[in-house]
Amino acid sequence: MLDAFSVLVALASIFVASRVFSYVKAKRDLGHLPGLRSLVAPMSPFGAALPTCWLNPGLEWQWRWRNQVYSRAGTETISALPYLFGTPAIYTSSPEVARQVVSTKGQFFKEHDTVLITLLWGPSVFAANGEDWKRHRRIIAPAFSPETYASVWAETSRVFGEMEAAEGWITKPVVDIPVVNDYTYKLALSLISSCGFGYPLSWEMPKSAPGEMSFAEALAIVSNNHLMRLILPRWSYHLPIQWIRDIETAANKMTEFMRDMISLRRQELASCNGSELRRDILTLMIKSSNSEEESKFKMDESELIGNTFLLLFAGHDTTAKTIDASLAFLALHEDYQEEMYREIMEVMPTEADFTFENSAKLTKVRACFLEASRLFPAGFMMIRDAAEDLVLRNVGPDNDGLLPIKRGTRVVVDMPGIHYNPRVFPDPEAFKPERWYDAHENDISMFSFGSRACIGRRFALTEGMCFLAKLLRSWRVEMLAKEGETKEEWRRRVVQGKVTMNLGVGPVPIRLSRRS
């Protein structure tokens, strides 16, 4: 009869043998590509939870090792193979390969486990595949029109003025802001509420009475805790831990609010004529859905909620992070900041000229926002699984090889990898907005590629450009440095990537000096 030790040895041997077999098979299936080798896959629960280090690439390797992994491998398309747990994957920093992977030809799709966080609120255009994606896109697209962007511009300008007054900046020659991220986040949240739901928020949001939660508070809590809602088990909401209970309360309040808002907007649409129509995105989506004659094209309530939360929560976080990065680089590049100021004053010398129609002339402002987005691409990866056996082109050391891959193979488009690829962006670490002066919309890869590019990209660009133009008309942006800290030391301390739901710069301390 076997003793316990013998059983353990046998089980361990079986486990090791199974891991070796899986590793060898995965290496063969991924074409023996060089790349990352680790105990667990970067996106596995263990890999994502543990910090990035030599044993564990984690979620931040694409930022921290952006100048190392691909150059060491000698190719822009690599493999990431775990020895123990997790899904093997191909990662690519090649825009040519990326375009193949995110195309709408049906060869790749989004597996359920890669979009779980967006499904918390319901089905959406982000999580959809194939014909279902086309249906979502067909209904959503009319909500993103020039009229919507004009509304975003006007609302950003209004909220900025409210922020200046509420924070007491109007009477000050100098304002020190230890963490500007807090302000950009709040501004973006206000834009979500107003342009997304048609529900303007006051900059000075009063706190609710004990035991109550306002819409603004619920919106902020929900926006900050997507990951926690995904991770926490249902039973944990019954624990006597207030912050966990607040997450559940906020989510329930937002769901109730959205259902009430959808019902109200439907009633308004049924009773109003075209001239009285609200211009918020939720209303426009409902209108577009209602206009579909065939029921199969209409959106149900869960899809309306899912798309609204996706487009606005995802958009608010990514836009705020890109504005943060823009301000950090402007503080480091005073000369370019002055070029932007001169352009703004030439195009918009008076408040009456500060219009969305004139924003198209702000070439340098647009380029600044886009270059900051390149250096800190908020959506730092796109994940697809092969729907069939196929062949990837443009792989290998010279980007001219072919790579057969099997159905089910996971491919990750590495956005920092692409945007720090020296073949695509020479001198990739440098802040060079001039890269984007004459860029066609199809060349702006930070928002993905082709027809599946982010539908809210112009929303984000309009909001970011308006904020920067409004700020620089009145203020110079400077580093808020420690005593004796040089510009290079400030950059090394401040301009560092941090991954949460998205990639962004860490806390950015700036000083605003009023222009004479």
Secondary structure, 3 states (H helix, E strand, C coil): CCCHHHHHHHHHHHHHHHHHHHHHHHHHHCCCCCEEEEEECCCCHHHHHCCCCCCCCCCCHHHHCCCCHHHHHCCCEEEEEEEEECCCEEEECCHHHHHHHCCCCCCEECCHHHCHHHHHCCCCCCCCCHHHHHHHHHHHHHHCCHHHHHHHHHHHHHHHHHHHHHCCCCCCCEEEECCCHHHHHHHHHHHHHHHHHCCCCCCCCCCCCCCCCCHHHHHHHHHHCHHHHHHCCHHHHHCCCHHHHHHHHHHHHHHHHHHHHHHHHHHHHHHCCHHHCCCCHHHHHHHHHHCCCCHHHCCCHHHHHHHHHHHHHHHHHHHHHHHHHHHHHHHHCHHHHHHHHHHHHHHCCCHHHCCHHHHCCCHHHHHHHHHHHHHCCCCCEEEEEECCCEEEEEECCCCCEEEEECCCCEEEEEHHHHHCCCCCCCCCCCCCHHHHCCCCHHHCHHHCCHHHCCCCHHHHHHHHHHHHHHHHHHEEEEECCCCCCCHHHHHHHHCCEEECCCEEECCCCEEEEECC
